[in-house]
Amino acid sequence: MRAFLRLAKKTTTTTTLTTIPRKGGDVVVALFFSPRFSSSSSSRLCAFTSSATTTLTDDDDPKKEVDGFSVFPQELPSNARDPSKDDFINDATSPPRTREQQLEYNKHESLRDWLGRQSRKRSVDEIVVLTGNIHRGSEILHNAVYNKGTGFNHSERERLGVRGLVPPRYFSIKEQAEKVWQQQVAMRESNAAKIGRWRHLQALKDRNETLFYRLLQDHVEELAPVIYTPTVGEACLNYSRFFRRARGMYFTKDDVGHMHSMTYNWRGDVKIVVVTDGSRVLGLGDLGAHGMGISIGKLDLYVAGGGFDPQEVLPVCLDVGTNNKSLLNDKWYVGLNSQRLEGGDYYRVIDEFMRAIRHRWPKALIQFEDFQTKHALEILTNYRNDYLCFNDDIQGTAAVVLAGVYGALKVLGAKDRSEIRNQKFVMCGAGSAGMGIVSMLHKAVMKSGGLSEEEAYDNFFIMDNNGLITNERELEFPREAAVEPFAKARKATKELPDGASLLDVVTKSKCTALLGASTVNGLFTEDVLRQMGEQNERPIIFPLSNPTSNAECTSEDAAKATDGRAIFSSGSPFEDAKSGVSGRVMRANQGNNLYIFPGLGLGAVLSGAKTISEEMLVSSAKAIADMLTEDQIRKGCVFPMIKEIRNISARVAVRVIKQAAEEGQAKRSVVKIIESDDEHDTKLFKYVKRAQYVPEYRPTVFPVEEIRKTVDDY
Ligand code: NAI
C-alpha cells in the first residue's frame, strides 16, 4: 500500500479504477495517466495495482462517499482533514509556510486533487467508477494527450481496449503527420483563409497533441505564422466565438485572495508560464480575456521550437477587465464585463499571481507577453531581480534585433562585433518594444563597440508619434522613464529640432539603420527608404511592427527603393523581393522572437537559474549570429534558417546555461558538465538535446507481468 501511495504521489490524474476479485480481498487496479510516472521518461501511461475491498457507498454525503472508498482514507495521517475544508488550500492567505508543511502538503497533493474532485460531486450517480468492462479504450481515444488514433500498435490496442475502436490499419506518426500536412498544403493551395488553417490545427491539437506538435516541429517555418503571429491575431480577435475547449488558466480580479489555491486546480508540474493581461495583443490593442490565444500560441512554439514538454507548460490570461467597447458590448464575450483595473488594484492582481505561481512551482519560468507599455516596464522592473522571469516584447525582441544587427554586421563584411560602434540607429517607436531594443543596442555599442555610455547615446535617434525626441521634450513619468537618458543626450538643434520629421532625421543624422516599432503601417515611405539607399551602400531596414498590416514597410517597398541592396528584417513574415531595376533579389529576413525565447527559456530552466540576466539575452543574440554560414551571409541572411529552430534553441540554451554558470546561478550538476566539457560545448549540447521533448508516440502499457508482480508484492 505504501508503494501504491508513493506512486500515487507522483501522478496527477487517476482515470480508471477497476476491481479484480482475488483470494484474500479484491484488488483495485488503478490506471493512472501521468507524464511523470514511468520507469523511463518515454512511458506516459501506466497501470499499477493496489488492494481494497470496498467500492463507493451510495451515501449522498460527499465526505462519507470518499471514506467509503477504502484505498485512500486508510493512509491519511490521523490529523488529515477533508481537503475541501482545508484552509491552507482554500485560504490563500495561509499557504503551507514551513518546509514540513510543504512536504506534507506535497505528499498528499494528488490524493487531495482526487478527494477534492470527488467531494465536489453531489450524488453518487455523478461519480463515474470504471469497471473491467467499461470503455477504457474510448476514454483513451478521447484523451488528446494519450490518443494515437491509427498509431496504436497491435499490443496496445489489445491492452488498452482500443482494438476495434480504430480502423484496423496501423499508421506511424510519420505517416499520420504526412497526411495532415497534405491537408494543410491543400488549404494553402486553395487560398483558404489562414484562420481556417489555424482552426484545422487547433482541432488536431484537441484530438492528438503528439501529432500536433510533431507537425508543428516538422513544418515550423510554415506553421509558426499560422499558429502564432500574424494569424493568431485574428484568432484572438474572435476568441469568444472560436472558444471550444478550456486551455490554460484565467485569473481575474475576483480571484484575489484565492490564487494560491487555484494553482492547485492545474494538473501537474509546470516548467514555464506565459502570461498576458490581454492589454496590447500584437499591436491589435486591448483584447481582454481574448489574450489567452496569444499565451497558448506562444507556448506551442516553446514546445515545437524549444523542446518544452507540452504537459509542463501553462498558458495564463489575467483578466483584469477590458476597455474595449466592442468586447464589452459583445454578449458572447467570455471575459469579465468590466473596465480594466488600474493603479494599486491592478498591481495587487499581478503580485498575488506572481507569488502564487512561485509558491506552487518554485522553479518555473514566467514569461510576460503583450502587456501594454505603461505596465510592462514596471512589472518587469518589479520582478526581474527576484523571479525567474522576462518580458518577451521588451527583452526577447531586443535580443532578436541585436542578433539581427550582429548578423547584418556579418553581411556588411565587418571583421568583428566591435564595428557596431559605426552604426547610427533611428528608432521609430518609443514604446516597450522600441525602448527595449534601443536599450539593448546601446549596451552592445558600449560593450562590443567599446564606446562610453555618453558616446554611445550619440548613435541613437528616438522618434515617437510627435517626431524626434530631444532634451526639449516633456516626458511623462514613469511611462517614459526608459526614454529619458536618450532624450537628455539628444540636444535639440536648429537642424534637428524636437519633433523633426522622419525624413529630416534620416537625412541629417546620416543613419545607417532604420528600425520601426511604431505600429504605423507605411511609416517608412518611399522617400525615406530611397534616402536610406542613397546614403548607404547596404542600408539596414528593420520594420518590426506586427501584424503584417502594421508593418512600417513591406519587403517590396524596401527592395524597390534601395534597388535590392537593403539588409531587411521584419517582425511579420514577408517574401524575398526583387528590385525592379537591377533584378537583384533582396532577402526578406524575419526578426522573429522565436529565435530567442524558446532557447532562452530552455537554458534558464535547465540551468536552474533564479533570474534572467541581461547578459543571458546578449549571449543568446551572439549564439544566433554565430550560427550563420558563409553561404547565408552571402545571400543577405541575418538569421539562420528557422527550420533549424530545434538546434538553434539548443545552441542558445547552451550559451544561456554557460552564462548562468558564470554568474554563479547554475545548479551543480550542470556546472560539472561545463567543467568537463570541450571548447565546442559538446557535452552540454548533448545534455540540452536530451532534455528536449520529442513528439513521438511512446509505449503506453506496462507488460502484464509488471502488474502481477506489483500485486503479488503487496
Ligand atoms: P506601443 O504602442 O507601446 O508603442 C508604439 C510607439 O510608437 C509609441 O511610442 C508611439 O508614440 C510610437 N509611434 C506612433 N506613431 C508613430 C510615428 N508616426 N512615428 C514614430 N513613432 C510612432 O507598442 P509596443 O509594445 O512598443 O510595440 C510596437 C510594435 O512592435 C508592435 O507592432 C508590436 O507588434 C511590435 N513588436 C515586434 C516584435 C518583433 O518584431 N519581434 C516583438 C514585440 C513587439
Residues whose N, C-alpha, C, O or C-beta is under 5 A from the ligand:
A	BS01	NAI	L282 G283 T373 D393 T397 C428 G429 A430 G431 S432 A433 G434 M463 D464 N465 A517 S518 T519 V520 L544 S545 N546 P547 N550 G571 G591 N592 N593
